[in-house]
Amino acid sequence: MKNFLITQNVSYNSKRGYSFSLSKNWFDYSLKIGINLIPYNYIFSSKNLNNLRIDGVIFSHGNYFFNLKKKKENYFRDIEEGKLLKYFLKKNKPILGICRGFQFIAHKLGGNIIKTKNHVKKKQKIYLVKKNFFKEKI
């Protein structure tokens, strides 16, 4: 069974610090498709990934980009997931983005994100341009 990291929603409270959450639905679905999900502990850090057998990463939904909402948890998540994206690109391992996760990947690789109204549960147009991402700064 393949092991995939999955990022989590991040919350911040000045009294409790950071907390992380992920819907149980992710784990139910992962069992159906035959993969083992490992919730990414942002405190654990991407520096320790070489010590684990990880086959890919899923950037999940939730939170905003820091440049859209200046909240501590958004900044924290953007920085940590930037490190993860760089790591998995260098290792040439599978990367999947869901909702915010896909937007994050596109943004980091030079894509444009356009805010739209009434976009939930609608078909979205995605434009891909052949590009060598490994030469890009992330």
C-alpha positions in Angstrom: 0.0 0.0 0.0 1.3 3.4 -0.9 1.8 6.1 1.7 0.7 9.7 0.9 1.0 12.7 3.1 -2.0 14.9 3.3 -2.0 18.5 4.5 -4.5 19.7 7.2 -6.5 22.7 8.0 -4.7 25.0 10.4 -6.3 27.1 13.1 -4.5 29.5 15.5 -5.6 30.6 19.0 -3.4 32.9 21.0 -4.0 30.8 24.2 -3.7 27.3 22.6 -1.4 27.9 19.7 -1.8 26.0 16.4 -4.2 23.2 15.9 -4.7 20.9 12.9 -7.8 19.1 11.5 -8.8 16.8 8.7 -12.1 15.3 7.8 -12.6 11.6 8.5 -14.0 11.3 4.9 -10.4 11.5 3.6 -9.5 8.3 5.4 -12.7 6.5 4.4 -12.0 7.3 0.8 -8.3 6.4 1.0 -9.2 2.9 2.1 -11.5 2.5 -0.9 -8.7 3.4 -3.3 -6.0 1.5 -1.5 -3.7 4.2 -0.2 -2.5 5.0 3.4 -2.9 8.6 4.4 -0.5 10.2 6.8 -1.7 13.6 8.1 1.1 16.1 7.7 2.1 17.4 11.1 3.4 20.9 10.2 5.4 20.9 13.4 7.2 17.7 12.3 8.6 19.6 9.4 9.5 18.7 5.8 13.1 18.2 6.9 12.2 14.8 8.3 10.6 13.4 5.1 13.8 11.6 4.0 13.4 9.3 7.0 10.0 8.1 5.9 8.7 6.0 3.0 6.3 8.6 1.4 5.1 8.0 -2.1 3.3 11.3 -2.7 1.5 14.3 -1.2 -2.1 15.6 -1.3 -2.5 19.3 -0.6 -6.0 19.5 0.9 -8.7 22.2 1.1 -9.3 24.8 3.8 -7.7 28.1 4.8 -6.8 31.0 2.5 -3.6 32.3 1.1 -1.9 34.8 3.4 -2.0 37.5 0.7 -5.8 37.1 0.6 -6.4 36.9 4.4 -3.6 38.1 6.6 -4.0 35.5 9.4 -1.3 33.8 11.2 -2.5 30.3 10.3 -2.6 31.2 6.6 1.0 32.5 6.7 2.1 29.4 8.6 0.4 27.0 6.1 1.7 28.8 3.0 5.3 28.6 4.3 5.1 24.9 5.4 3.3 23.8 2.2 5.8 25.7 0.1 8.6 23.5 1.6 6.5 20.4 0.9 5.9 21.3 -2.7 9.6 22.0 -3.3 10.5 18.7 -1.7 8.1 16.6 -3.8 8.9 18.4 -7.0 12.6 17.7 -6.4 11.9 14.0 -5.6 9.6 13.8 -8.7 6.9 12.2 -6.6 3.1 12.5 -7.2 1.4 15.7 -6.1 -2.3 16.3 -5.9 -4.1 19.5 -5.0 -7.7 19.7 -3.9 -9.5 23.1 -3.9 -7.1 25.4 -2.0 -4.4 22.8 -2.5 -4.7 23.0 -6.3 -4.8 26.8 -6.2 -1.7 26.8 -3.9 0.2 24.6 -6.4 -0.9 26.7 -9.4 0.0 30.0 -7.6 3.5 28.7 -6.6 4.2 27.5 -10.1 3.3 30.9 -11.6 -0.4 30.4 -12.4 -3.0 33.0 -12.1 -5.9 32.5 -9.6 -9.0 34.5 -10.5 -11.8 34.9 -7.9 -15.2 34.0 -9.1 -18.7 34.0 -7.7 -20.9 30.9 -7.5 -18.0 28.5 -8.2 -18.8 25.6 -5.8 -19.9 22.4 -7.5 -19.5 23.9 -11.0 -17.2 22.8 -13.8 -14.0 24.8 -13.8 -11.7 25.6 -16.8 -8.1 24.8 -16.1 -5.4 25.9 -18.6 -2.0 24.1 -18.6 1.0 25.4 -20.3 4.0 23.1 -20.9 6.7 24.4 -18.7 9.8 23.1 -16.9 8.9 23.8 -13.3 12.2 22.5 -11.9 14.0 25.7 -12.9 11.4 27.9 -11.2 11.9 29.3 -7.8 9.3 28.0 -5.3 
